Amino acid sequence: MRADGPLRRFWSALTRKKQNEDDGSESKLARVLTLLDLTGLGVGSTLGLGVYVLAGSVAREQAGPAVVVSFLVAAVASAIAALCYAEFAARVPKAGSAYVYSYVSIGEFTAFTIGWNLILEYVIGTSSVARGMSGYIDSLVDNKISKAMREAMPIDVDFLSDYPDFFSFVVVLILAGLLAYGVKESTLMNNIFTGVNLIVIGIVLVAGGINCDPDNWTIDPKDIPLGYNGGAGGFAPFGFAGIMAGAAKCFYGFVGFDCIATTGEEAKNPERNIPLAIVISLIIIFLAYFGISTVLTMALPYYLQDPEAPFPHLFESIEWHAIKWIVSIGAIFALCTSLLGAMFPLPRVLYAMSSDGIIYKKLQTVHPKTQTPVLATLLSGLLAAIMAALFNLQQLIDMMSIGTLLAYTIVAVSVLVLRYQSEELLGSSEVSVTVPEVIRQLVNRERHQAPTKLSSAVVKFSVCIFAVFVCGACGILVPAEDYINGDYPGVIAGLAILVALLVGLFVVISLQPTDKIKLTFKVPLVPLLPLISVFFNLYLMFQLDSGTWIRFSVWIVIGYFIYFSYGIRHSIEGERLLTNAELAASKANGIDNTGYDGASDMVDQKDPAKFQGAPMYVIANEST
């Protein structure tokens, strides 16, 4: 066996790929989910807190009536990311969402990063919905709960909530206990509650629409009462920067469609139905958000919105008390459904990662009676409950947005890498060429029709440089209003140079040959749409405040500590490759496999199924 250097071995460990020896046609799970079921799952998991809290919060604090534009920007960013997800689903129709997709096609470190961010997404999704439900119930009793808790147990820490929310803590723990016990999620029940959710939204649109006043979109700043932060008035009182900051928060409202991608082994015709369900659910969600935010800001001035429970506050203000209670009760039931949808995929991701050995394997333990990964479910529930108790809703929304945006960025980059790298090159990353050959490849002078090692390397390098330049451009664009005033001509010139370089990199990538593999769904306009997705996602990440970046960095550091101290050494794929390498070495030395001490013993001591083309991982039971 050839002795490689430590750096080469380290790089091989980071890029080792999961075996995908079946095409998804055989599954241990029943393929029962139709296109309607998948769409209902996506809408039900997504159309919750974003409708009932986010529109009023962003309108009051970031964008004003231009919150409708913020939702549009977030919808476009989400739609492009959804297309990238859909291509991943078509390539690897297995359960596990982007984590498994990237593990099979890109490598272990990328998969761990995405999986760790998915854990953050689902944990905070659960916490934020619980916190939003708590705020709704509190508003129905005139905020007596929050006032009492602030007086009894105030928290004077900048990056934490004003008080511990024990209601949210208990609700999340109860839900975790139910899931661990084995409560089976019914797609029929999910569809019914999603229908109830849409009916409530329809009531809000009709009742609020009757009270709409278009003048609330053109409020003069002189008419804004003292004590209210109304900005400059008008449609966009906080300017372009406010719209984009609002878009970064509104992005939270579209998070959840990726739960459709976790159903790869339970969906009928997943290659067709998963992409379709993602797109259809996003269209329904955007129309709901656009209508809700329009009605809210036209029926009540943006500076009077309640950031915790805008609907009850709106109907209380116009003295429609019956509608207030109908909508509030419907919203609480909708949030209950959203809470289940937010937590439902979490044990699955933990189970998948622990089964692969890149986080602690103890988390894959399945209870023999309930057939659920009890430890993974309860630990994730405890983490979500603690975060719900200690962080306020806006902090949770920001943390969820930044983690999800990073995951979507990696997905977009992965689609580019796969499109410009043929299946035969997936296992090879070595390329040794001269400078003239690289220069000729930049313009594809040889007119290659199929990807080569060099063309694939050019695309990977160009995408990395593109991401770096986008970060530089975002650092300039974030305080956009100052530059619009012409105060920094030098910075504008620098921005122009960066844009020119980004266009040049786009041209270089476009000239490279692509893989001709036939898929049931492919992202159109490659490389334009994935590169736009990278730009959108990174730009929205830069809109979030420094506190969010610090909290997110702590989460990433914890994850990488777990991976480099445990996962990289206990990876099932690493063990499989080591076993195969030692068996190959024994053959090369003329030793029969059955008589080879080290390799045969290793195979005997391990679970042979893990090395014999076993499924990528088996979901314990649909009851998780």
Solvent accessible surface area in square Angstrom, and as a share of the most:
residue,aa,sasa,rsa
1,M,166,0.74
2,R,169,0.62
3,A,98,0.76
4,D,39,0.20
5,G,37,0.36
6,P,98,0.62
7,L,148,0.73
8,R,107,0.39
9,R,134,0.49
10,F,87,0.36
11,W,140,0.49
12,S,59,0.38
13,A,14,0.11
14,L,21,0.10
15,T,39,0.23
16,R,28,0.10
17,K,45,0.19
18,K,16,0.07
19,Q,70,0.31
20,N,53,0.27
21,E,116,0.52
22,D,47,0.25
23,D,96,0.50
24,G,3,0.03
25,S,84,0.54
26,E,137,0.61
27,S,40,0.26
28,K,140,0.59
29,L,24,0.12
30,A,59,0.46
31,R,63,0.23
32,V,77,0.44
33,L,11,0.06
34,T,51,0.30
35,L,46,0.23
36,L,131,0.65
37,D,23,0.12
38,L,0,0.00
39,T,14,0.08
40,G,9,0.09
41,L,15,0.08
42,G,0,0.00
43,V,3,0.01
44,G,4,0.04
45,S,15,0.09
46,T,8,0.05
47,L,0,0.00
48,G,0,0.00
49,L,4,0.02
50,G,1,0.01
51,V,0,0.00
52,Y,0,0.00
53,V,0,0.00
54,L,0,0.00
55,A,1,0.01
56,G,0,0.00
57,S,0,0.00
58,V,0,0.00
59,A,0,0.00
60,R,90,0.33
61,E,73,0.33
62,Q,30,0.13
63,A,1,0.01
64,G,0,0.00
65,P,0,0.00
66,A,0,0.00
67,V,0,0.00
68,V,8,0.04
69,V,50,0.29
70,S,0,0.00
71,F,0,0.00
72,L,84,0.42
73,V,25,0.15
74,A,0,0.00
75,A,13,0.10
76,V,60,0.35
77,A,0,0.00
78,S,0,0.00
79,A,41,0.32
80,I,14,0.07
81,A,1,0.01
82,A,1,0.00
83,L,33,0.16
84,C,0,0.00
85,Y,0,0.00
86,A,0,0.00
87,E,0,0.00
88,F,2,0.01
89,A,0,0.00
90,A,9,0.07
91,R,40,0.15
92,V,6,0.04
93,P,10,0.06
94,K,4,0.02
95,A,1,0.01
96,G,5,0.05
97,S,0,0.00
98,A,0,0.00
99,Y,1,0.00
100,V,0,0.00
101,Y,0,0.00
102,S,0,0.00
103,Y,0,0.00
104,V,19,0.11
105,S,9,0.06
106,I,34,0.17
107,G,2,0.02
108,E,0,0.00
109,F,57,0.24
110,T,31,0.18
111,A,0,0.00
112,F,0,0.00
113,T,9,0.05
114,I,0,0.00
115,G,0,0.00
116,W,20,0.07
117,N,1,0.00
118,L,0,0.00
119,I,6,0.03
120,L,0,0.00
121,E,1,0.00
122,Y,8,0.03
123,V,0,0.00
124,I,0,0.00
125,G,4,0.03
126,T,0,0.00
127,S,0,0.00
128,S,0,0.00
129,V,6,0.03
130,A,1,0.01
131,R,18,0.06
132,G,0,0.00
133,M,8,0.04
134,S,10,0.07
135,G,13,0.13
136,Y,0,0.00
137,I,45,0.23
138,D,11,0.06
139,S,18,0.12
140,L,26,0.13
141,V,62,0.36
142,D,98,0.51
143,N,67,0.34
144,K,133,0.56
145,I,78,0.39
146,S,6,0.04
147,K,117,0.49
148,A,57,0.44
149,M,38,0.17
150,R,107,0.39
151,E,147,0.66
152,A,75,0.58
153,M,92,0.41
154,P,79,0.50
155,I,38,0.19
156,D,140,0.73
157,V,60,0.34
158,D,144,0.75
159,F,113,0.47
160,L,33,0.16
161,S,1,0.01
162,D,78,0.40
163,Y,24,0.09
164,P,11,0.07
165,D,6,0.03
166,F,100,0.41
167,F,79,0.33
168,S,0,0.00
169,F,53,0.22
170,V,75,0.43
171,V,31,0.18
172,V,0,0.00
173,L,65,0.32
174,I,101,0.51
175,L,22,0.11
176,A,1,0.01
177,G,31,0.30
178,L,86,0.43
179,L,2,0.01
180,A,6,0.05
181,Y,159,0.60
182,G,23,0.22
183,V,64,0.37
184,K,129,0.55
185,E,25,0.11
186,S,48,0.31
187,T,48,0.28
188,L,123,0.61
189,M,98,0.44
190,N,15,0.08
191,N,38,0.19
192,I,89,0.45
193,F,60,0.25
194,T,9,0.05
195,G,28,0.27
196,V,57,0.33
197,N,4,0.02
198,L,71,0.35
199,I,113,0.57
200,V,7,0.04
201,I,6,0.03
202,G,28,0.27
203,I,53,0.27
204,V,0,0.00
205,L,58,0.29
206,V,102,0.59
207,A,6,0.05
208,G,0,0.00
209,G,32,0.31
210,I,122,0.62
211,N,43,0.22
212,C,41,0.24
213,D,60,0.31
214,P,88,0.55
215,D,98,0.51
216,N,20,0.10
217,W,48,0.17
218,T,98,0.57
219,I,19,0.10
220,D,67,0.35
221,P,70,0.44
222,K,184,0.78
223,D,99,0.51
224,I,23,0.12
225,P,63,0.40
226,L,180,0.90
227,G,87,0.83
228,Y,97,0.37
229,N,107,0.55
230,G,4,0.04
231,G,41,0.40
232,A,72,0.56
233,G,7,0.06
234,G,21,0.20
235,F,72,0.30
236,A,38,0.29
237,P,5,0.03
238,F,46,0.19
239,G,20,0.19
240,F,94,0.39
241,A,31,0.24
242,G,8,0.08
243,I,23,0.12
244,M,13,0.06
245,A,28,0.22
246,G,0,0.00
247,A,0,0.00
248,A,1,0.00
249,K,20,0.09
250,C,0,0.00
251,F,1,0.00
252,Y,12,0.04
253,G,2,0.02
254,F,1,0.00
255,V,8,0.05
256,G,8,0.08
257,F,0,0.00
258,D,0,0.00
259,C,5,0.03
260,I,0,0.00
261,A,0,0.00
262,T,9,0.05
263,T,5,0.03
264,G,0,0.00
265,E,10,0.05
266,E,4,0.02
267,A,0,0.00
268,K,96,0.41
269,N,80,0.41
270,P,10,0.06
271,E,45,0.20
272,R,122,0.45
273,N,10,0.05
274,I,0,0.00
275,P,6,0.04
276,L,69,0.34
277,A,0,0.00
278,I,0,0.00
279,V,52,0.30
280,I,60,0.31
281,S,0,0.00
282,L,12,0.06
283,I,98,0.50
284,I,58,0.30
285,I,0,0.00
286,F,41,0.17
287,L,114,0.56
288,A,9,0.07
289,Y,0,0.00
290,F,87,0.36
291,G,16,0.16
292,I,0,0.00
293,S,1,0.00
294,T,27,0.16
295,V,12,0.07
296,L,1,0.00
297,T,0,0.00
298,M,36,0.16
299,A,12,0.09
300,L,15,0.07
301,P,23,0.14
302,Y,0,0.00
303,Y,17,0.07
304,L,57,0.28
305,Q,0,0.00
306,D,32,0.16
307,P,27,0.17
308,E,79,0.36
309,A,0,0.00
310,P,0,0.00
311,F,0,0.00
312,P,4,0.03
313,H,65,0.29
314,L,0,0.00
315,F,0,0.00
316,E,76,0.34
317,S,54,0.35
318,I,43,0.22
319,E,128,0.57
320,W,85,0.30
321,H,90,0.40
322,A,73,0.57
323,I,39,0.20
324,K,20,0.08
325,W,120,0.42
326,I,88,0.45
327,V,0,0.00
328,S,0,0.00
329,I,85,0.43
330,G,8,0.08
331,A,0,0.00
332,I,34,0.17
333,F,102,0.43
334,A,3,0.03
335,L,0,0.00
336,C,59,0.35
337,T,21,0.12
338,S,4,0.03
339,L,9,0.04
340,L,47,0.23
341,G,8,0.08
342,A,14,0.11
343,M,0,0.00
344,F,21,0.09
345,P,3,0.02
346,L,0,0.00
347,P,0,0.00
348,R,9,0.03
349,V,3,0.02
350,L,16,0.08
351,Y,26,0.10
352,A,0,0.00
353,M,0,0.00
354,S,0,0.00
355,S,19,0.12
356,D,4,0.02
357,G,0,0.00
358,I,0,0.00
359,I,4,0.02
360,Y,94,0.36
361,K,48,0.20
362,K,138,0.59
363,L,21,0.10
364,Q,47,0.21
365,T,67,0.39
366,V,51,0.30
367,H,76,0.34
368,P,121,0.76
369,K,169,0.71
370,T,27,0.16
371,Q,94,0.42
372,T,0,0.00
373,P,1,0.01
374,V,35,0.20
375,L,65,0.33
376,A,0,0.00
377,T,1,0.00
378,L,80,0.40
379,L,88,0.44
380,S,5,0.03
381,G,0,0.00
382,L,75,0.37
383,L,62,0.31
384,A,0,0.00
385,A,0,0.00
386,I,72,0.37
387,M,17,0.07
388,A,0,0.00
389,A,7,0.05
390,L,63,0.31
391,F,28,0.12
392,N,51,0.26
393,L,4,0.02
394,Q,39,0.17
395,Q,23,0.10
396,L,0,0.00
397,I,0,0.00
398,D,8,0.04
399,M,7,0.03
400,M,12,0.05
401,S,0,0.00
402,I,0,0.00
403,G,0,0.00
404,T,0,0.00
405,L,0,0.00
406,L,39,0.20
407,A,0,0.00
408,Y,2,0.01
409,T,11,0.06
410,I,31,0.16
411,V,1,0.00
412,A,0,0.00
413,V,39,0.22
414,S,2,0.02
415,V,0,0.00
416,L,0,0.00
417,V,21,0.12
418,L,5,0.02
419,R,22,0.08
420,Y,3,0.01
421,Q,12,0.05
422,S,14,0.09
423,E,102,0.46
424,E,146,0.65
425,L,24,0.12
426,L,28,0.14
427,G,79,0.76
428,S,40,0.26
429,S,71,0.46
430,E,101,0.45
431,V,58,0.34
432,S,115,0.74
433,V,61,0.35
434,T,78,0.46
435,V,108,0.62
436,P,73,0.46
437,E,63,0.28
438,V,50,0.29
439,I,103,0.52
440,R,84,0.31
441,Q,6,0.03
442,L,62,0.31
443,V,82,0.47
444,N,13,0.07
445,R,164,0.60
446,E,102,0.46
447,R,158,0.58
448,H,66,0.30
449,Q,138,0.61
450,A,59,0.46
451,P,14,0.09
452,T,43,0.25
453,K,94,0.40
454,L,28,0.14
455,S,1,0.00
456,S,6,0.04
457,A,32,0.25
458,V,10,0.06
459,V,1,0.01
460,K,66,0.28
461,F,139,0.58
462,S,5,0.03
463,V,3,0.02
464,C,80,0.48
465,I,47,0.24
466,F,14,0.06
467,A,26,0.20
468,V,94,0.54
469,F,50,0.21
470,V,0,0.00
471,C,49,0.29
472,G,33,0.32
473,A,1,0.01
474,C,0,0.00
475,G,41,0.40
476,I,33,0.17
477,L,44,0.22
478,V,42,0.24
479,P,55,0.35
480,A,8,0.06
481,E,69,0.31
482,D,64,0.33
483,Y,33,0.12
484,I,128,0.65
485,N,107,0.55
486,G,44,0.43
487,D,89,0.46
488,Y,102,0.39
489,P,95,0.60
490,G,56,0.54
491,V,49,0.28
492,I,76,0.39
493,A,54,0.42
494,G,25,0.24
495,L,32,0.16
496,A,60,0.46
497,I,110,0.56
498,L,31,0.15
499,V,74,0.43
500,A,64,0.50
501,L,78,0.39
502,L,18,0.09
503,V,83,0.47
504,G,34,0.32
505,L,28,0.14
506,F,62,0.26
507,V,70,0.40
508,V,29,0.17
509,I,0,0.00
510,S,49,0.32
511,L,75,0.37
512,Q,6,0.03
513,P,11,0.07
514,T,37,0.21
515,D,18,0.09
516,K,140,0.59
517,I,62,0.32
518,K,195,0.82
519,L,39,0.20
520,T,92,0.53
521,F,47,0.20
522,K,66,0.28
523,V,2,0.01
524,P,66,0.42
525,L,121,0.60
526,V,32,0.18
527,P,6,0.04
528,L,73,0.36
529,L,27,0.13
530,P,0,0.00
531,L,5,0.02
532,I,56,0.28
533,S,0,0.00
534,V,1,0.01
535,F,61,0.26
536,F,43,0.18
537,N,0,0.00
538,L,16,0.08
539,Y,11,0.04
540,L,0,0.00
541,M,7,0.03
542,F,61,0.26
543,Q,26,0.12
544,L,15,0.07
545,D,80,0.41
546,S,83,0.53
547,G,25,0.24
548,T,0,0.00
549,W,85,0.30
550,I,112,0.57
551,R,35,0.13
552,F,10,0.04
553,S,52,0.33
554,V,82,0.47
555,W,26,0.09
556,I,24,0.12
557,V,98,0.57
558,I,84,0.43
559,G,0,0.00
560,Y,58,0.22
561,F,135,0.56
562,I,23,0.12
563,Y,0,0.00
564,F,80,0.33
565,S,43,0.28
566,Y,38,0.14
567,G,0,0.00
568,I,30,0.15
569,R,160,0.58
570,H,57,0.25
571,S,1,0.01
572,I,12,0.06
573,E,9,0.04
574,G,15,0.15
575,E,28,0.13
576,R,26,0.09
577,L,75,0.37
578,L,86,0.43
579,T,3,0.02
580,N,68,0.35
581,A,33,0.25
582,E,42,0.19
583,L,43,0.21
584,A,60,0.47
585,A,21,0.16
586,S,1,0.00
587,K,132,0.56
588,A,86,0.67
589,N,114,0.58
590,G,69,0.66
591,I,75,0.38
592,D,94,0.49
593,N,51,0.26
594,T,126,0.73
595,G,53,0.51
596,Y,45,0.17
597,D,108,0.56
598,G,34,0.33
599,A,0,0.00
600,S,27,0.17
601,D,68,0.35
602,M,39,0.18
603,V,36,0.21
604,D,109,0.57
605,Q,143,0.64
606,K,72,0.30
607,D,68,0.35
608,P,69,0.43
609,A,53,0.41
610,K,71,0.30
611,F,27,0.11
612,Q,127,0.56
613,G,36,0.34
614,A,43,0.34
615,P,59,0.37
616,M,12,0.05
617,Y,12,0.04
618,V,57,0.33
619,I,6,0.03
620,A,26,0.20
621,N,48,0.24
622,E,45,0.20
623,S,10,0.07
624,T,3,0.02
